[in-house]
Amino acid sequence: MPLSARRMLSIAAAALFSASAFAAGVDVERIRERLKSPSPHPRLFATAMDFVRVRDEASTNLLVRAGVERLLFEAEQMRRWRPSLESREGKRMTAVSQRTLSRILTLAFAFRLTGETGYLSRAVEEAEIACGYKNWNPSYFLDTAEMTLAVSIAYDWLFDELSPSKRDVLRRGIVRKGLCESPGRLRTGAWTAVSNSWAQVCHAGMLAGAAAVVEDEPDVAAAVFCRAVDALSRAMGAYAPDGGFPENPSVYWPYATSFNLLALDVLERMCGTDFGLSSLPGFRASADFKDSVTGSTGLMFNYGDNGVMTDPRYVLRRTPDVSAWWLARRFNRPDTLVLHELPLYRAHCADRTPLDNAPRRSFQRLLPLALFCVQPPPIGTADPKTPLCRFIDGPVPITVQRTGWGASDWFVGMKGGSPSAPYGHMDGGSFVLDAKGCRWASDLGGEDYYRLESAECDLWNMRQQSDRWRIFRLGTEGHGVLSINGEQQKVDGTARVASFSAEFPSKAVMDLTSLYPLATRVVRTGTMQAGGGYVLEDRVEGVEKGANVRWQMITSAKVKSIDGNRLELVQQDADGEEQTLALTVSGEKIAWMASPLDDKPGVDESHNLGMTRVSFTKSADDAGVVSFSINFE
C-alpha cells in the first residue's frame, strides 16, 4: 500500500534528523518533543512580554526610546504607501522581497508597541498581496527566503488579530510558496548544500516559516529544522578561525550574519538549544570583525563585490547593524559597540529624512530587531578591546594595521585570497589606506549585476578568459595590485599571508606568487609605524629580463604635484580641512602617471567619477628581479 505524502515526508524528516544529529550532536527526542509543544504566538525573535518590555523600557532607556521613535517614524510613512507589487530585475525580485520584509517587520512591530490598527491593517495587506504572487521566485532562492521570513513575521506577530481566513491565506503562502514545492516535498536547490551566505539567508527564512506554522505542519517543520542545523554547521565554518568572513565586510558580512543570528534565535526558542552552532570556531571572534575592518574614516575595508566607492546606493561607509548588537549581548562584548555602532545607531534614530518609497535595496530592514538587544548606557569602555593590528585568517585572509582608534589615525587593510572565491575580484594584495581623516588608497567595489547580466555578460563564469575579468572593477586593472606585462592575475591562484607581526612596527608579509605565473616569486610587505607612516615594499623575482611590472593605486584624492619619485595627493577631510599625503618611491628614478577614471571603461560598466589611478612601471633587471619601496607620509 503506497505511503501518503505526509507519511513519506515524516520518514524523510526522521532520516535527515538522524544525519543532523550525528553531525551536530542533536538530541533528537528532545527536539521532537519541543516541536510538538511550541510556545504561543508570537514566538519569532520575541514573545509578547518582549514587546511589553521594549515599550516599558522606552520610558527609562534613552537608547530604546530613540529606537522606538525611529521605528514609529518609519511606520507612519510606510502605512501611507501603496503596497509593494510583484516585479523582477532579470532573474531577481530582491528589491520587492526586501521591501516587503522591511515594511512588514516595521509595521507589525509598531502595532505590537502601540495597538494602532492602521499599522496592523497595512502589515496584513502587504502579507496578503505577497501571498497572491504567482511565486516567490524560487529559482533565485534568496528572494523566497526573505519573502517567507516577511510573511512568517506577519503571521506570527499578528496571529491573534487575524481572522481564520486571513490566517489560512498567510499559512498557505508560507507553506506553498516558501517551504514546499508540492505537498510532502520540501523546496530544494543548490542553496541547501552550499557553504556561503546563501545557506545562512535561505535556511534562516525556512526556519522562520517552519516555526511559524509548526502546529499545522509538524513534519515539514521537523525536516526543515534538521536540514538547517546541518547546513548551518557547514556555512558557519566561514568564520573560522579568527572571525573573518570571505565574502567581504560591508555588504555580505552583515547580510549573512544577521540572517544566521535569526536562524540561531529560532533554533533556541523552538528547541531550547542552538546545537552548539554559536560555539563553532571563529564565531565568537566575529564580534570584533566589523571594528577591525572599519577604517579610521568610518569607511569599510572593502574588497570583492563590496561597497561601491562612487555610488551611494551601495554601502561603503559603515551603517548600524543588528548583528553587532546581538553579538555584543551574546558574548558580553559591549566594548564592540562604543566606537562606531553606538553613535551610528543614535544618528540613525535621530534622522528624520523622509524614507525612499521604493528603494532598490533595503539595507536596514532588520535593524528594528536591535531593540530586543539594546543595552542601557554606559555600555562599555572608551576604546574597543579589539587589537589594533591583526591577521585575520580564513578562506580569504586579510591583515589590518592601525595606529589607534581616532579619526586621524592611520589604517591599512590588505587582502589575500583567490579571485575564484565567492564574489571575488582579481585583487590579491590590494589595499586601502586611511590617514589624516581621509581615505587615500581605495577599492572601487563591485559592479551592477543586473545591468551586466542584461547585457548578456557571462558574469558568473570564473574561468581565466571569461567576460567577468574584462570588467574593469573586477579585473586586475581596477585594483591597487601589481601587474606583470599587463596580464591578469591567475584565477586559481591565492594570495596568502606569509608572516605577520602585530607589535609596532607592525609588518604584514603577503606571498602573491601563485597569482602571477610569469614570476617565480612575488612578495608584498606592508609596515606600519607606531606614530603613523606606512611603507609598502614589493619584490618580483624570476621574470624575463625587461619584463614590465606596474605598481598602481586607486584614489579619490587629487594629484597636487609630482617631483621626481615623489607624488603628493591632496583632499579635504570630514571637517573641510585640506590634507596632503606624499608617496615617495625609493631607488632609481621612476615616472609617476595619473589617469582619471571618470569615463566608463566599457559600455555596460559604471562610471568611476572622481577616481584616479596613480601608477609607475619598472623593468626587470638582468637577473629577472624588480623591487621597489613606497613610503607614505
C-alpha positions as CSV (number, residue, x, y, z in Angstrom):
1,M,0.0,0.0,0.0
2,P,1.5,3.3,-1.1
3,L,2.6,5.7,1.7
4,S,0.8,9.0,2.0
5,A,2.8,12.2,1.1
6,R,2.7,13.3,4.7
7,R,4.0,9.9,5.9
8,M,6.8,9.9,3.3
9,L,7.8,13.4,4.5
10,S,7.8,12.2,8.1
11,I,10.1,9.3,7.2
12,A,12.4,11.6,5.2
13,A,12.4,14.0,8.1
14,A,13.5,11.3,10.5
15,A,16.3,10.2,8.3
16,L,17.5,13.8,7.8
17,F,17.1,14.5,11.5
18,S,19.3,11.5,12.4
19,A,22.0,12.6,10.0
20,S,22.0,16.1,11.5
21,A,22.0,14.6,15.0
22,F,25.2,12.7,14.2
23,A,26.9,15.8,12.7
24,A,25.8,18.4,15.2
25,G,25.2,16.4,18.4
26,V,21.4,16.9,18.3
27,D,19.3,15.3,21.0
28,V,16.7,14.0,18.6
29,E,14.0,13.1,21.0
30,R,14.3,16.4,22.9
31,I,13.8,18.3,19.7
32,R,10.9,16.3,18.6
33,E,9.2,16.9,21.9
34,R,9.9,20.6,21.8
35,L,8.5,21.0,18.3
36,K,5.3,19.2,19.5
37,S,4.7,21.8,22.1
38,P,5.6,25.2,20.7
39,S,5.2,28.3,22.7
40,P,2.2,30.6,21.9
41,H,2.4,33.2,19.2
42,P,4.3,35.5,18.9
43,R,7.4,33.2,19.1
44,L,9.7,34.5,16.3
45,F,12.5,36.6,17.8
46,A,10.3,37.8,20.6
47,T,7.5,36.9,22.9
48,A,4.5,39.0,23.9
49,M,6.4,40.0,27.0
50,D,9.4,41.1,25.0
51,F,7.3,43.6,23.2
52,V,5.9,44.8,26.5
53,R,9.5,45.1,27.8
54,V,10.5,47.3,24.9
55,R,7.5,49.5,25.3
56,D,8.2,49.9,29.0
57,E,11.9,50.4,28.7
58,A,11.3,53.3,26.2
59,S,10.3,55.4,29.2
60,T,13.7,54.9,31.0
61,N,16.3,53.8,28.5
62,L,17.2,56.6,26.1
63,L,18.6,54.2,23.5
64,V,15.4,52.2,23.4
65,R,13.3,55.3,23.3
66,A,15.3,56.6,20.3
67,G,14.9,53.3,18.6
68,V,11.1,53.2,19.2
69,E,10.7,56.8,18.0
70,R,12.6,56.0,14.8
71,L,10.5,52.8,14.3
72,L,7.3,54.8,14.6
73,F,8.6,57.5,12.3
74,E,9.3,54.8,9.6
75,A,6.0,53.0,10.2
76,E,4.0,56.2,9.9
77,Q,5.3,56.7,6.4
78,M,5.0,53.1,5.4
79,R,1.4,52.8,6.3
80,R,0.6,55.6,3.8
81,W,2.4,54.0,0.9
82,R,0.9,51.7,-1.7
83,P,1.7,48.0,-1.1
84,S,4.7,46.5,-2.9
85,L,3.8,44.9,-6.2
86,E,5.4,41.9,-7.9
87,S,8.2,42.9,-10.2
88,R,11.6,41.5,-11.3
89,E,15.0,42.7,-12.3
90,G,16.2,40.0,-14.6
91,K,16.2,36.8,-12.6
92,R,15.8,38.6,-9.3
93,M,12.8,40.1,-7.3
94,T,15.2,41.1,-4.5
95,A,14.0,44.7,-4.3
96,V,10.4,43.5,-3.8
97,S,11.2,40.8,-1.2
98,Q,13.5,43.2,0.8
99,R,10.9,46.0,0.8
100,T,8.2,43.6,1.8
101,L,10.3,42.3,4.7
102,S,11.2,45.9,5.8
103,R,7.6,47.0,5.7
104,I,6.0,44.0,7.5
105,L,8.6,44.0,10.2
106,T,8.4,47.7,10.9
107,L,4.6,47.9,10.7
108,A,3.9,44.8,12.7
109,F,6.4,45.9,15.4
110,A,4.8,49.3,15.5
111,F,1.4,47.7,16.0
112,R,2.7,45.5,18.9
113,L,4.0,48.6,20.6
114,T,1.1,50.9,20.1
115,G,-2.0,48.9,19.2
116,E,-2.7,51.3,16.3
117,T,-4.9,49.4,13.9
118,G,-3.5,51.4,10.9
119,Y,-0.2,49.6,11.3
120,L,-1.9,46.3,11.7
121,S,-4.0,46.6,8.5
122,R,-1.1,47.7,6.4
123,A,1.2,44.9,7.6
124,V,-1.5,42.4,6.8
125,E,-2.2,43.9,3.4
126,E,1.5,43.6,2.5
127,A,1.5,40.0,3.5
128,E,-1.7,39.1,1.7
129,I,-0.6,40.7,-1.5
130,A,2.7,38.8,-1.3
131,C,0.8,35.6,-0.9
132,G,-1.1,36.4,-4.0
133,Y,2.1,36.5,-6.1
134,K,2.5,33.7,-8.6
135,N,5.5,32.6,-6.7
136,W,8.3,33.9,-4.5
137,N,11.0,33.4,-7.2
138,P,12.3,30.0,-6.0
139,S,14.9,30.0,-8.9
140,Y,16.7,32.7,-7.0
141,F,16.0,31.4,-3.6
142,L,17.3,34.4,-1.6
143,D,14.1,36.1,-2.7
144,T,12.0,33.1,-1.5
145,A,13.8,33.1,1.9
146,E,13.2,36.8,2.6
147,M,9.6,36.7,1.5
148,T,9.0,33.6,3.7
149,L,10.5,35.5,6.6
150,A,8.4,38.5,5.9
151,V,5.1,36.7,5.8
152,S,6.0,34.5,8.7
153,I,6.6,37.6,10.9
154,A,3.1,38.9,9.9
155,Y,1.5,35.5,10.6
156,D,3.3,35.0,14.0
157,W,3.4,38.6,15.4
158,L,-0.2,39.4,14.4
159,F,-1.7,35.9,14.8
160,D,-4.3,36.9,17.5
161,E,-5.5,39.7,15.3
162,L,-6.0,37.7,12.1
163,S,-9.3,36.2,11.2
164,P,-9.3,32.4,10.4
165,S,-9.5,33.1,6.7
166,K,-6.5,35.5,6.8
167,R,-4.5,33.1,8.8
168,D,-5.2,30.5,6.2
169,V,-4.1,32.8,3.4
170,L,-0.8,33.6,5.1
171,R,-0.2,30.0,6.3
172,R,-0.8,28.6,2.8
173,G,1.6,31.2,1.4
174,I,4.3,30.3,3.8
175,V,3.9,26.5,3.1
176,R,3.2,26.5,-0.6
177,K,5.3,29.4,-1.8
178,G,8.0,29.2,0.8
179,L,8.6,25.8,2.4
180,C,7.3,23.2,-0.1
181,E,7.4,22.7,-3.8
182,S,4.4,20.4,-3.5
183,P,2.6,18.5,-0.7
184,G,5.1,16.3,1.0
185,R,8.1,17.7,-0.8
186,L,10.4,20.4,0.6
187,R,11.9,23.0,-1.7
188,T,15.4,22.1,-2.7
189,G,18.2,23.5,-4.7
190,A,21.9,24.3,-4.6
191,W,21.3,26.5,-1.6
192,T,20.6,23.5,0.6
193,A,24.3,22.3,0.3
194,V,26.4,25.4,-0.2
195,S,28.7,26.8,2.5
196,N,28.3,30.5,1.8
197,S,25.9,33.3,2.6
198,W,23.2,31.7,0.6
199,A,22.9,28.9,3.2
200,Q,22.7,31.4,6.1
201,V,20.0,33.5,4.5
202,C,17.9,30.7,2.9
203,H,17.9,28.4,5.9
204,A,17.0,31.3,8.2
205,G,14.0,32.1,6.1
206,M,12.9,28.5,6.0
207,L,13.4,28.1,9.8
208,A,11.2,31.1,10.5
209,G,8.5,29.8,8.2
210,A,8.6,26.3,9.8
211,A,8.5,27.7,13.3
212,A,5.5,29.9,12.4
213,V,3.3,27.0,11.1
214,V,4.7,24.1,13.2
215,E,1.3,23.3,14.7
216,D,-0.2,22.7,11.3
217,E,2.9,21.3,9.6
218,P,4.9,19.3,12.2
219,D,6.6,17.0,9.7
220,V,7.6,19.9,7.4
221,A,8.9,21.8,10.4
222,A,11.0,18.8,11.6
223,A,12.5,18.3,8.1
224,V,13.3,22.0,7.8
225,F,14.9,22.1,11.2
226,C,17.2,19.1,10.8
227,R,18.3,20.3,7.4
228,A,19.1,23.8,8.6
229,V,21.2,22.6,11.6
230,D,23.3,20.5,9.3
231,A,23.7,23.2,6.7
232,L,24.5,26.0,9.1
233,S,27.2,23.9,10.8
234,R,28.9,23.9,7.4
235,A,28.2,27.5,6.4
236,M,29.4,28.9,9.8
237,G,32.8,27.4,9.0
238,A,33.4,30.6,7.1
239,Y,34.1,32.5,10.4
240,A,36.9,30.1,11.4
241,P,39.5,30.5,12.7
242,D,39.5,34.3,13.5
243,G,36.0,35.6,13.0
244,G,36.6,36.9,9.5
245,F,34.3,36.4,6.5
246,P,35.3,35.5,2.9
247,E,32.5,37.4,1.1
248,N,33.6,40.9,2.3
249,P,32.7,43.1,5.3
250,S,30.3,45.8,4.5
251,V,27.6,44.1,2.4
252,Y,27.8,40.3,2.8
253,W,29.0,40.0,6.4
254,P,26.0,41.9,7.9
255,Y,23.7,40.2,5.4
256,A,24.8,36.7,6.1
257,T,25.5,37.2,9.8
258,S,22.2,38.9,10.6
259,F,20.2,36.0,9.0
260,N,22.5,33.5,10.7
261,L,21.6,35.1,14.0
262,L,17.9,34.9,13.2
263,A,18.4,31.2,12.5
264,L,20.1,30.6,15.8
265,D,17.4,32.6,17.6
266,V,14.7,30.4,16.1
267,L,16.5,27.2,17.0
268,E,17.0,28.3,20.6
269,R,13.4,29.5,21.1
270,M,11.9,26.4,19.5
271,C,14.3,23.7,20.6
272,G,16.0,25.1,23.7
273,T,19.4,25.0,22.1
274,D,21.3,26.1,19.0
275,F,23.1,22.7,18.8
276,G,26.4,24.3,19.6
277,L,26.4,26.4,16.5
278,S,27.3,29.6,18.3
279,S,30.3,27.9,19.8
280,L,31.8,26.9,16.4
281,P,35.4,28.1,15.9
282,G,35.6,31.8,15.0
283,F,32.0,32.8,15.6
284,R,32.7,34.4,18.9
285,A,35.6,36.3,17.4
286,S,33.3,37.7,14.7
287,A,32.2,40.2,17.3
288,D,35.4,42.0,16.6
289,F,35.3,41.8,12.9
290,K,33.4,45.0,12.0
291,D,35.6,47.2,14.2
292,S,38.7,45.6,12.7
293,V,37.6,46.3,9.1
294,T,36.3,49.8,9.7
295,G,38.9,52.4,8.7
296,S,39.6,55.5,10.8
297,T,37.4,57.4,8.3
298,G,34.4,55.2,9.0
299,L,34.7,53.7,5.6
300,M,34.9,49.9,5.4
301,F,37.9,47.9,4.2
302,N,36.1,46.8,1.1
303,Y,37.1,44.1,-1.4
304,G,35.4,41.9,-3.9
305,D,31.8,42.9,-4.6
306,N,31.7,45.0,-1.5
307,G,30.7,48.7,-1.3
308,V,31.0,50.9,-4.4
309,M,33.2,53.9,-3.7
310,T,31.3,56.2,-6.1
311,D,27.7,55.0,-5.7
312,P,25.6,56.0,-2.6
313,R,23.1,53.1,-3.3
314,Y,25.7,50.6,-2.1
315,V,27.1,50.6,1.4
316,L,30.8,51.5,1.9
317,R,30.5,53.7,4.9
318,R,29.6,51.7,8.0
319,T,26.0,51.7,9.0
320,P,24.2,50.4,12.1
321,D,23.6,46.7,12.1
322,V,21.5,44.4,14.3
323,S,24.3,41.8,14.2
324,A,26.7,44.0,16.2
325,W,24.1,44.4,19.0
326,W,23.2,40.7,19.1
327,L,26.9,39.6,19.2
328,A,27.7,42.2,21.8
329,R,24.9,40.9,24.1
330,R,25.5,37.2,23.4
331,F,29.3,37.3,24.0
332,N,29.3,40.1,26.6
333,R,31.3,42.4,24.4
334,P,29.7,45.9,24.9
335,D,33.1,47.4,24.0
336,T,32.4,46.5,20.3
337,L,29.5,48.9,20.3
338,V,31.2,52.0,21.7
339,L,33.4,53.4,18.9
340,H,31.1,53.0,15.8
341,E,27.9,51.2,16.4
342,L,26.5,53.3,19.3
343,P,27.0,56.7,17.5
344,L,25.8,55.3,14.2
345,Y,22.7,53.9,16.0
346,R,22.0,57.2,17.7
347,A,22.4,59.1,14.4
348,H,20.2,56.7,12.5
349,C,17.5,57.0,15.2
350,A,17.6,60.8,15.2
351,D,17.5,61.1,11.4
352,R,14.2,62.4,10.1
353,T,14.9,62.4,6.4
354,P,11.8,61.0,4.6
355,L,12.2,57.4,3.5
356,D,12.5,56.4,-0.1
357,N,9.2,54.8,-1.1
358,A,10.8,52.3,-3.4
359,P,14.5,51.8,-2.7
360,R,16.3,49.4,-4.9
361,R,17.6,47.7,-1.8
362,S,16.7,47.9,1.8
363,F,19.9,47.7,3.9
364,Q,18.3,48.4,7.3
365,R,15.4,46.1,7.1
366,L,16.3,44.0,10.1
367,L,17.6,46.9,12.3
368,P,14.3,47.2,14.3
369,L,15.2,43.8,15.9
370,A,18.1,45.5,17.6
371,L,15.5,46.9,20.1
372,F,15.5,43.4,21.7
373,C,19.3,43.7,22.2
374,V,19.9,47.3,23.1
375,Q,21.7,47.8,26.4
376,P,21.4,50.8,28.6
377,P,24.4,53.2,28.7
378,P,27.1,53.1,29.8
379,I,27.7,50.0,27.6
380,G,31.5,49.8,27.6
381,T,34.9,51.4,27.8
382,A,36.2,54.3,25.7
383,D,38.0,52.0,23.1
384,P,37.3,48.5,21.8
385,K,39.3,45.6,23.1
386,T,39.9,44.6,19.5
387,P,43.6,44.6,18.7
388,L,44.9,47.5,16.6
389,C,46.8,45.2,14.3
390,R,45.5,41.8,13.3
391,F,46.0,38.9,10.9
392,I,42.5,37.5,10.3
393,D,43.0,34.1,8.8
394,G,40.3,32.2,6.9
395,P,39.3,31.3,3.3
396,V,40.1,35.0,2.4
397,P,42.8,36.0,4.8
398,I,43.3,39.7,5.4
399,T,45.5,41.9,7.6
400,V,44.6,45.2,9.3
401,Q,47.1,47.6,10.8
402,R,46.2,50.8,12.6
403,T,47.9,53.3,14.9
404,G,44.8,53.9,17.0
405,W,41.1,54.4,17.1
406,G,40.9,58.1,16.3
407,A,39.6,59.6,13.2
408,S,43.0,60.9,12.1
409,D,44.9,57.7,12.9
410,W,46.5,55.6,10.2
411,F,44.7,52.4,8.9
412,V,45.7,49.9,6.3
413,G,43.8,46.8,5.2
414,M,45.4,44.3,2.9
415,K,43.6,41.5,1.2
416,G,44.7,37.9,0.4
417,G,42.7,35.0,-1.0
418,S,41.8,34.0,-4.6
419,P,39.8,35.6,-7.4
420,S,37.8,32.4,-7.5
421,A,36.4,33.0,-4.0
422,P,32.7,33.9,-3.8
423,Y,32.1,37.4,-5.2
424,G,35.9,37.5,-5.8
425,H,37.9,40.0,-7.8
426,M,41.5,39.9,-9.1
427,D,42.5,41.9,-6.0
428,G,45.1,39.7,-4.2
429,G,47.4,42.0,-2.4
430,S,45.2,45.1,-2.8
431,F,45.0,47.6,0.0
432,V,43.0,50.5,1.4
433,L,44.7,53.3,3.4
434,D,43.2,55.9,5.7
435,A,45.3,58.7,7.3
436,K,44.8,62.2,8.5
437,G,41.0,61.8,8.3
438,C,40.9,60.8,4.7
439,R,40.8,57.6,2.6
440,W,43.8,57.8,0.2
441,A,44.0,54.2,-1.3
442,S,40.6,53.0,-2.3
443,D,38.9,49.9,-3.9
444,L,36.2,50.7,-6.4
445,G,34.0,47.9,-5.2
446,G,31.5,45.8,-7.2
447,E,29.6,46.3,-10.4
448,D,25.8,46.3,-11.1
449,Y,24.9,42.7,-11.5
450,Y,21.6,43.4,-13.2
451,R,23.0,45.7,-15.9
452,L,25.8,43.4,-16.8
453,E,23.5,40.3,-16.9
454,S,21.1,42.3,-19.0
455,A,23.9,43.0,-21.4
456,E,24.5,39.2,-21.6
457,C,27.8,39.4,-19.8
458,D,28.8,35.9,-18.5
459,L,29.3,37.5,-15.1
460,W,29.4,34.4,-13.0
461,N,31.8,32.4,-15.2
462,M,35.0,32.3,-13.1
463,R,37.3,30.9,-15.9
464,Q,40.5,32.7,-16.7
465,Q,39.4,34.1,-20.0
466,S,35.7,34.8,-19.1
467,D,33.8,38.0,-19.5
468,R,33.9,38.6,-15.8
469,W,37.6,39.6,-15.8
470,R,37.2,42.0,-18.6
471,I,35.1,44.2,-16.3
472,F,37.3,47.0,-15.1
473,R,36.3,46.9,-11.4
474,L,36.6,43.1,-11.3
475,G,39.9,42.5,-13.1
476,T,43.5,43.4,-12.3
477,E,43.3,46.9,-13.9
478,G,40.8,48.2,-11.4
479,H,42.7,47.4,-8.1
480,G,45.7,48.5,-6.2
481,V,47.8,45.5,-7.2
482,L,50.8,44.6,-9.3
483,S,50.6,43.6,-13.0
484,I,53.3,41.9,-15.0
485,N,53.4,42.6,-18.7
486,G,49.8,43.7,-18.4
487,E,48.5,40.2,-17.7
488,Q,45.6,39.4,-15.3
489,Q,46.1,37.7,-12.0
490,K,45.6,33.9,-12.2
491,V,42.0,32.9,-11.3
492,D,43.0,29.8,-9.3
493,G,46.0,31.5,-7.6
494,T,45.9,32.5,-4.0
495,A,47.5,35.4,-2.0
496,R,48.5,34.1,1.4
497,V,49.8,35.8,4.5
498,A,53.4,34.5,4.9
499,S,54.0,36.3,8.2
500,F,52.5,39.0,10.4
501,S,53.7,40.9,13.4
502,A,51.2,42.9,15.4
503,E,53.8,44.8,17.5
504,F,55.0,48.1,16.2
505,P,56.5,48.5,13.7
506,S,53.7,46.1,12.5
507,K,54.7,44.1,9.5
508,A,52.4,42.1,7.1
509,V,54.1,39.9,4.5
510,M,51.9,38.6,1.7
511,D,53.1,35.9,-0.8
512,L,51.4,36.6,-4.1
513,T,53.4,34.2,-6.2
514,S,50.6,31.9,-7.3
515,L,48.7,34.8,-8.7
516,Y,51.5,35.7,-11.2
517,P,52.6,32.7,-13.4
518,L,55.2,34.9,-15.2
519,A,57.2,35.1,-12.0
520,T,58.8,32.6,-9.6
521,R,58.3,34.8,-6.5
522,V,56.1,37.8,-5.7
523,V,56.0,39.3,-2.2
524,R,54.3,42.4,-0.9
525,T,55.3,43.7,2.6
526,G,53.5,46.5,4.5
527,T,55.0,48.1,7.6
528,M,53.0,50.4,9.9
529,Q,54.9,52.7,12.2
530,A,53.6,53.3,15.7
531,G,53.2,57.1,15.2
532,G,52.0,56.9,11.6
533,G,53.5,56.5,8.3
534,Y,53.5,53.4,6.1
535,V,56.0,51.6,3.9
536,L,54.9,49.2,1.1
537,E,57.6,47.1,-0.4
538,D,57.2,44.8,-3.5
539,R,59.6,42.3,-4.8
540,V,59.2,40.3,-8.0
541,E,61.7,37.5,-9.0
542,G,62.1,35.1,-11.9
543,V,60.5,37.2,-14.7
544,E,62.1,37.7,-18.0
545,K,64.7,40.4,-18.4
546,G,63.0,43.7,-19.3
547,A,59.5,42.5,-18.2
548,N,57.4,45.4,-17.1
549,V,56.0,45.4,-13.6
550,R,53.4,48.1,-12.9
551,W,52.5,49.4,-9.4
552,Q,49.2,51.1,-9.1
553,M,46.8,52.6,-6.6
554,I,43.2,53.9,-6.9
555,T,42.4,57.1,-5.1
556,S,39.7,59.7,-4.7
557,A,42.3,62.4,-4.0
558,K,43.7,64.8,-6.5
559,V,47.3,64.9,-7.6
560,K,48.8,68.1,-6.2
561,S,52.3,67.7,-7.5
562,I,54.9,65.3,-9.0
563,D,58.5,65.9,-8.3
564,G,60.7,63.0,-9.5
565,N,60.0,60.0,-7.4
566,R,57.6,61.9,-5.1
567,L,53.9,62.2,-5.8
568,E,51.8,64.4,-3.5
569,L,48.0,63.9,-3.2
570,V,45.5,66.4,-1.7
571,Q,41.9,66.2,-0.5
572,Q,39.6,67.6,2.2
573,D,38.8,65.7,5.4
574,A,35.4,65.5,7.0
575,D,35.8,68.9,8.6
576,G,36.7,70.6,5.3
577,E,40.4,70.9,6.1
578,E,42.9,70.3,3.3
579,Q,45.1,67.3,3.9
580,T,48.1,66.0,1.9
581,L,49.8,62.6,1.6
582,A,53.1,62.1,-0.1
583,L,54.2,58.8,-1.9
584,T,57.9,58.5,-2.4
585,V,59.5,55.6,-4.3
586,S,62.9,54.6,-3.2
587,G,65.8,53.9,-5.5
588,E,66.2,54.6,-9.2
589,K,64.1,57.2,-11.0
590,I,60.6,56.3,-11.9
591,A,57.9,58.2,-13.8
592,W,54.6,58.7,-12.0
593,M,51.4,58.5,-14.1
594,A,48.0,59.8,-13.1
595,S,45.0,58.5,-15.0
596,P,41.5,59.9,-14.3
597,L,38.9,57.1,-14.2
598,D,35.8,59.3,-14.8
599,D,34.8,57.8,-18.1
600,K,33.1,54.4,-18.4
601,P,35.7,51.8,-19.1
602,G,33.1,49.7,-21.0
603,V,29.7,50.5,-22.5
604,D,27.8,48.5,-19.9
605,E,30.1,49.4,-16.9
606,S,29.7,52.1,-14.3
607,H,31.4,55.5,-14.2
608,N,34.1,55.9,-11.6
609,L,33.5,59.5,-11.0
610,G,36.2,61.4,-9.1
611,M,38.6,58.5,-9.0
612,T,42.2,58.5,-10.3
613,R,44.7,55.7,-10.8
614,V,48.3,56.6,-9.9
615,S,51.0,54.3,-11.2
616,F,54.5,53.7,-12.3
617,T,56.3,51.0,-14.2
618,K,59.7,49.4,-13.7
619,S,61.5,46.9,-15.9
620,A,63.2,43.7,-14.6
621,D,67.0,43.7,-14.4
622,D,69.3,41.1,-15.9
623,A,68.5,38.7,-13.1
624,G,64.8,39.0,-13.7
625,V,64.2,41.0,-10.5
626,V,62.1,44.1,-9.8
627,S,61.8,45.6,-6.4
628,F,60.7,49.0,-5.0
629,S,59.5,50.6,-1.8
630,I,56.9,53.3,-1.5
631,N,56.9,55.4,1.6
632,F,53.5,57.0,2.6
633,E,53.9,60.1,4.8
